[in-house]
Amino acid sequence: MQELEGRTAVVTGAASGIGLELARRFGAAGMNVVLGDVERPALDSAESNLRDAGYEVIAEEIDVREIDDLRRLETAARERYGDVHVLCNNAGVGAGGPVADPDNLEAWRWTIDINLWGVIYGCKVFLPAMIEHGEPCHIVNTASMAGLGSAPMMGAYNISKYGVVALSETLTREMQMMQTAVGVSVLCPAFVATGIASSGRNMPADVAATLPERAVEATGLQSVMESLVANGIDPALVGEAVLDAILNDRFWILTHDESKPGVLARAEEIVNGINPALRNGFA
Ligand SMILES: NC(=O)c1ccc[n+]([C@@H]2O[C@H](COP(=O)([O-])OP(=O)(O)OC[C@H]3O[C@@H](n4cnc5c(N)ncnc54)[C@H](O)[C@@H]3O)[C@@H](O)[C@H]2O)c1
């Protein structure tokens, strides 16, 4: 997709972190920007900041766990700006805890509902019209390096992100088969300095009530995550990489060179029948 100016981009999870940076990039490129997010105050402030910067923007409060909310987002985008050309299925949370803990089931469900079902719903709702209008367009699904390697204590997150990688690979092949003008990318960052380590701020009370504090705190995982995320790369670099992938039709967006050896090591383990062992990083 070469032309961005005057086209329309929809971003979920747009109120903070990577999503907000994507929205800012699209606005700066002269696109109409449609923000979707579950966190109302942050969404309002993102919308007014982008508008103050001179960008064309609207915002809808949505929960990506609800397909009707994504339908409402699509309708709002179409009614205001016409055809959609870029869709970033980006909303996500980091939660879950160990596989062996039987008490964190609802946190697992919440994580997979947002990170995987939210992306599935986005594709199902937006794709038909994007294929139909026939102009060059692009879908960017936010996965993670956790979609290419499985660190311990992150089971629900890993599962959701592997799912997003599989969905995206399937989709790009289907778009080629159908000879559509829809490009596809999958975004796989390692740590980025965003609000992801405080994802619990959006956890519904009924889900939080089922999650034993000990499940996360006892392992020290929360403080480790906070420090890794705080020392992550600037989300502006991720925004730059995504824009470049859209313009040059690149599928894989790996923002951290240092995480690539882990992908190769895992592939080696698979083809050589080597059992997964503990090591640093995602894989
Ligand atoms: N930050 C990292 O280190 C990192 C690394 C790899 C992948 N990612 C992925 O990047 C994406 C963006 O996360 P981020 O790091 O910018 O974190 P973030 O918390 O700053 O942003 C996530 C946004 O998603 C929104 N959101 C959460 N649940 C939602 C729901 N149910 N419906 C709609 N919106 C919802 C939040 O309100 C927030 O604005 C996520 O998919 C995350 O898994 C992040």
The ligand as an SDF file (V2000), in Angstrom:
LIG
                    3D

 44 48  0  0  0  0  0  0  0  0999 V2000
    4.6830   -3.5110   25.5080 N   0  0  0  0  0  0  0  0  0  0  0  0
    5.2870   -4.6540   25.1700 C   0  0  0  0  0  0  0  0  0  0  0  0
    6.3840   -4.9800   25.6820 O   0  0  0  0  0  0  0  0  0  0  0  0
    4.6510   -5.5390   24.1220 C   0  0  0  0  0  0  0  0  0  0  0  0
    5.4340   -6.5430   23.5460 C   0  0  0  0  0  0  0  0  0  0  0  0
    4.8530   -7.3690   22.5830 C   0  0  0  0  0  0  0  0  0  0  0  0
    3.5320   -7.1850   22.2160 C   0  0  0  0  0  0  0  0  0  0  0  0
    2.7860   -6.1980   22.8010 N   0  0  0  0  0  0  0  0  0  0  0  0
    1.4000   -6.0460   22.3860 C   0  0  0  0  0  0  0  0  0  0  0  0
    1.1470   -4.7280   21.9650 O   0  0  0  0  0  0  0  0  0  0  0  0
   -0.2530   -4.4580   22.0460 C   0  0  0  0  0  0  0  0  0  0  0  0
   -0.4660   -3.1000   22.6470 C   0  0  0  0  0  0  0  0  0  0  0  0
   -0.0840   -3.1280   24.0170 O   0  0  0  0  0  0  0  0  0  0  0  0
    0.8310   -1.9940   24.6730 P   0  0  0  0  0  0  0  0  0  0  0  0
    2.1340   -2.6150   24.9850 O   0  0  0  0  0  0  0  0  0  0  0  0
    0.7820   -0.7530   23.8890 O   0  0  0  0  0  0  0  0  0  0  0  0
    0.0800   -1.8260   26.0990 O   0  0  0  0  0  0  0  0  0  0  0  0
   -0.8670   -0.6690   26.6370 P   0  0  0  0  0  0  0  0  0  0  0  0
   -1.4810   -1.1940   27.8810 O   0  0  0  0  0  0  0  0  0  0  0  0
   -0.1220    0.6190   26.7080 O   0  0  0  0  0  0  0  0  0  0  0  0
   -1.9780   -0.5360   25.4910 O   0  0  0  0  0  0  0  0  0  0  0  0
   -2.9730   -1.5100   25.3100 C   0  0  0  0  0  0  0  0  0  0  0  0
   -4.2800   -0.8030   24.9980 C   0  0  0  0  0  0  0  0  0  0  0  0
   -5.3000   -1.7960   24.7810 O   0  0  0  0  0  0  0  0  0  0  0  0
   -6.4690   -1.3660   25.4570 C   0  0  0  0  0  0  0  0  0  0  0  0
   -7.3450   -2.4950   25.7750 N   0  0  0  0  0  0  0  0  0  0  0  0
   -7.1740   -3.4390   26.7410 C   0  0  0  0  0  0  0  0  0  0  0  0
   -8.2170   -4.2830   26.7640 N   0  0  0  0  0  0  0  0  0  0  0  0
   -9.0700   -3.8850   25.7810 C   0  0  0  0  0  0  0  0  0  0  0  0
  -10.3080   -4.3720   25.3010 C   0  0  0  0  0  0  0  0  0  0  0  0
  -10.9040   -5.4190   25.8820 N   0  0  0  0  0  0  0  0  0  0  0  0
  -10.9060   -3.7300   24.2730 N   0  0  0  0  0  0  0  0  0  0  0  0
  -10.3260   -2.6380   23.7120 C   0  0  0  0  0  0  0  0  0  0  0  0
   -9.1460   -2.1140   24.1350 N   0  0  0  0  0  0  0  0  0  0  0  0
   -8.5180   -2.7400   25.1490 C   0  0  0  0  0  0  0  0  0  0  0  0
   -5.9520   -0.6590   26.7100 C   0  0  0  0  0  0  0  0  0  0  0  0
   -6.9110    0.2040   27.2940 O   0  0  0  0  0  0  0  0  0  0  0  0
   -4.7410    0.0900   26.1620 C   0  0  0  0  0  0  0  0  0  0  0  0
   -5.0580    1.3880   25.6920 O   0  0  0  0  0  0  0  0  0  0  0  0
   -0.8510   -5.6180   22.8510 C   0  0  0  0  0  0  0  0  0  0  0  0
   -1.5010   -6.5120   21.9550 O   0  0  0  0  0  0  0  0  0  0  0  0
    0.3660   -6.2650   23.4800 C   0  0  0  0  0  0  0  0  0  0  0  0
    0.1440   -7.6370   23.7520 O   0  0  0  0  0  0  0  0  0  0  0  0
    3.3170   -5.3780   23.7450 C   0  0  0  0  0  0  0  0  0  0  0  0
  1  2  1  0
  2  3  2  0
  2  4  1  0
  4  5  1  0
  4 44  2  0
  5  6  2  0
  6  7  1  0
  7  8  2  0
  8  9  1  0
  8 44  1  0
  9 10  1  0
  9 42  1  0
 10 11  1  0
 11 12  1  0
 11 40  1  0
 12 13  1  0
 13 14  1  0
 14 15  2  0
 14 16  1  0
 14 17  1  0
 17 18  1  0
 18 19  2  0
 18 20  1  0
 18 21  1  0
 21 22  1  0
 22 23  1  0
 23 24  1  0
 23 38  1  0
 24 25  1  0
 25 26  1  0
 25 36  1  0
 26 27  1  0
 26 35  1  0
 27 28  2  0
 28 29  1  0
 29 30  1  0
 29 35  2  0
 30 31  1  0
 30 32  2  0
 32 33  1  0
 33 34  2  0
 34 35  1  0
 36 37  1  0
 36 38  1  0
 38 39  1  0
 40 41  1  0
 40 42  1  0
 42 43  1  0
M  CHG  2   8   1  16  -1
M  END
$$$$
